[in-house]
């Protein structure tokens, strides 16, 4: 009996239960991304998939790129199986080998089906891809990230009144602004017009 209890106590910490994925806020994911794109999976291999880009939201590259397949685990499973023809919106960073990898695994890989997002765990502000892409563009025009992780700050190049007006036109931009306000963005005052 003692052996069974000891074995049980030994195995409990090794189970993957109780762990939570460290989520990066989308304001940081967007700022950190080298490439934000909308497109279709062309071909799936063992460790990468070929992705055909239909629209660039941030950055530029060839229209066909290779994206690394991230390793799934209990707290970060893939929403749907990767297969040719699947539409995705990707938040990517370039690797040292020249291909791309999604930022923060599932956070940087959004599945789209019938012009809606599949993941039910996403906030309601992820209403549809068109609103998301417009909100990302508005965010990139308004904020710049300096630093990363614990020591980061945002610089806002529009007044808080302009930002408020912009939040009324796009729900995803409003979501991002609420997220970035946690970091107390610094506003650039324009002295010359």
VENUR-V670652 format. One record per residue. N is the residue number from 0. RES is the residue in three letters. SS is DSSP state (A for helix, B for strand, O for the rest). PSI is psi in whole degrees, -180 to 180 (none if undefined). OMEGA is omega in radians with two decimals (NA if undefined). Layout:
# VENUR-V670652
((N	RES	SS	PSI	OMEGA) (N	RES	SS	PSI	OMEGA))
This chain:
# VENUR-V670652
((0	UNK	O	-43	3.12) (1	UNK	A	-39	3.14) (2	UNK	A	-42	3.13) (3	UNK	A	-45	3.11) (4	UNK	A	-44	3.12) (5	UNK	A	-42	3.11) (6	UNK	A	-43	3.11) (7	UNK	A	-47	3.13) (8	UNK	A	-32	3.12) (9	UNK	A	-37	-3.06) (10	UNK	A	-25	-3.08) (11	UNK	A	-49	-3.12) (12	UNK	O	-23	-3.11) (13	UNK	O	-12	3.09) (14	UNK	O	148	-3.05) (15	UNK	O	11	-3.08) (16	UNK	O	140	3.14) (17	UNK	O	-6	3.12) (18	UNK	O	148	-3.13) (19	UNK	O	139	3.11) (20	UNK	O	139	3.06) (21	UNK	O	107	-3.11) (22	UNK	O	133	2.99) (23	UNK	O	136	3.08) (24	UNK	O	145	-3.11) (25	UNK	A	-25	3.08) (26	UNK	A	-38	3.10) (27	UNK	A	-40	3.12) (28	UNK	A	-46	-3.14) (29	UNK	A	-45	-3.11) (30	UNK	A	-36	-3.10) (31	UNK	A	-23	-3.04) (32	UNK	O	136	3.00) (33	UNK	O	-28	-3.04) (34	UNK	B	129	3.01) (35	UNK	B	121	-3.00) (36	UNK	B	158	3.05) (37	UNK	B	131	-3.13) (38	UNK	B	-160	-3.01) (39	UNK	B	140	3.02) (40	UNK	B	124	-3.12) (41	UNK	B	-45	-3.05) (42	UNK	B	140	-3.14) (43	UNK	B	128	3.06) (44	UNK	O	-166	-3.11) (45	UNK	O	-49	-3.06) (46	UNK	O	-10	-3.12) (47	UNK	B	166	2.96) (48	UNK	B	147	3.09) (49	UNK	B	135	-3.06) (50	UNK	B	128	3.10) (51	UNK	B	119	-3.07) (52	UNK	B	128	3.07) (53	UNK	B	-32	-3.13) (54	UNK	B	133	3.04) (55	UNK	B	128	3.07) (56	UNK	B	-38	3.08) (57	UNK	B	134	3.09) (58	UNK	O	175	3.12) (59	UNK	O	151	3.07) (60	UNK	O	-172	3.00) (61	UNK	O	160	-3.13) (62	UNK	O	-17	3.03) (63	UNK	B	124	-3.13) (64	UNK	B	161	3.03) (65	UNK	B	131	-3.12) (66	UNK	B	131	3.11) (67	UNK	B	140	3.07) (68	UNK	O	120	-3.14) (69	UNK	O	153	-3.11) (70	UNK	O	126	3.10) (71	UNK	O	154	2.99) (72	UNK	B	175	-3.00) (73	UNK	O	-43	-3.08) (74	UNK	O	-5	-3.13) (75	UNK	B	69	3.13) (76	UNK	O	158	3.06) (77	UNK	O	137	-3.08) (78	UNK	O	-38	-3.08) (79	UNK	O	155	3.12) (80	UNK	O	136	3.08) (81	UNK	O	129	3.08) (82	UNK	O	158	3.14) (83	UNK	O	137	3.14) (84	UNK	O	-12	-3.13) (85	UNK	O	130	3.09) (86	UNK	B	135	3.13) (87	UNK	B	152	2.86) (88	UNK	B	124	-3.02) (89	UNK	B	139	3.00) (90	UNK	B	106	-2.92) (91	UNK	B	151	2.94) (92	UNK	B	148	-3.12) (93	UNK	B	137	3.09) (94	UNK	O	172	3.12) (95	UNK	O	-19	-3.11) (96	UNK	O	0	3.08) (97	UNK	O	-13	3.06) (98	UNK	O	-169	-3.06) (99	UNK	B	159	3.07) (100	UNK	B	140	3.11) (101	UNK	B	138	3.14) (102	UNK	O	129	3.12) (103	UNK	O	42	3.12) (104	UNK	A	-109	-3.04) (105	UNK	A	-23	3.12) (106	UNK	A	-35	-3.10) (107	UNK	A	10	-3.09) (108	UNK	B	98	-3.10) (109	UNK	B	122	3.13) (110	UNK	B	135	-3.14) (111	UNK	B	132	3.09) (112	UNK	B	124	-3.11) (113	UNK	O	44	3.10) (114	UNK	O	27	3.01) (115	UNK	B	160	3.12) (116	UNK	B	140	-3.07) (117	UNK	O	-37	-3.03) (118	UNK	O	114	-3.12) (119	UNK	O	-12	3.14) (120	UNK	O	-8	3.10) (121	UNK	O	149	3.08) (122	UNK	O	157	-3.11) (123	UNK	O	-17	3.12) (124	UNK	O	-10	3.03) (125	UNK	O	61	-2.99) (126	UNK	O	-49	3.08) (127	UNK	O	163	-3.07) (128	UNK	A	-34	-3.13) (129	UNK	A	-46	3.12) (130	UNK	A	-41	3.13) (131	UNK	A	-49	-3.10) (132	UNK	A	-39	3.09) (133	UNK	A	-42	3.11) (134	UNK	A	-39	3.09) (135	UNK	A	-45	3.12) (136	UNK	A	-43	3.11) (137	UNK	A	-41	3.14) (138	UNK	A	-45	-3.12) (139	UNK	A	-31	3.08) (140	UNK	A	-23	-2.99) (141	UNK	A	-38	-3.01) (142	UNK	B	149	3.01) (143	UNK	B	133	3.13) (144	UNK	B	135	3.02) (145	UNK	B	136	-3.09) (146	UNK	B	-171	3.13) (147	UNK	B	151	3.09) (148	UNK	O	-122	-3.04) (149	UNK	O	-32	-3.06) (150	UNK	B	69	3.11) (151	UNK	B	154	3.05) (152	UNK	B	155	3.13) (153	UNK	B	146	3.02) (154	UNK	B	129	3.14) (155	UNK	B	126	-3.13) (156	UNK	O	14	3.04) (157	UNK	O	158	3.13) (158	UNK	O	160	3.13) (159	UNK	A	-28	3.11) (160	UNK	A	-40	3.07) (161	UNK	A	-42	3.13) (162	UNK	A	-43	3.11) (163	UNK	A	-44	3.11) (164	UNK	A	-40	-3.13) (165	UNK	A	-33	-3.12) (166	UNK	A	-24	3.13) (167	UNK	O	-16	-3.10) (168	UNK	O	-13	-3.10) (169	UNK	O	119	-3.08) (170	UNK	A	-33	3.13) (171	UNK	A	-38	3.06) (172	UNK	A	-40	3.10) (173	UNK	A	-42	3.09) (174	UNK	A	-44	-3.13) (175	UNK	A	-40	3.14) (176	UNK	A	-43	3.11) (177	UNK	A	-37	3.12) (178	UNK	A	-44	-3.06) (179	UNK	A	-22	3.12) (180	UNK	A	-22	3.05) (181	UNK	A	-33	-3.10) (182	UNK	A	3	3.13) (183	UNK	O	73	-3.06) (184	UNK	O	148	3.10) (185	UNK	B	136	-3.13) (186	UNK	B	134	3.08) (187	UNK	O	123	3.09) (188	UNK	O	124	3.14) (189	UNK	O	118	-3.14) (190	UNK	O	-32	-3.10) (191	UNK	O	138	3.11) (192	UNK	O	none	NA))
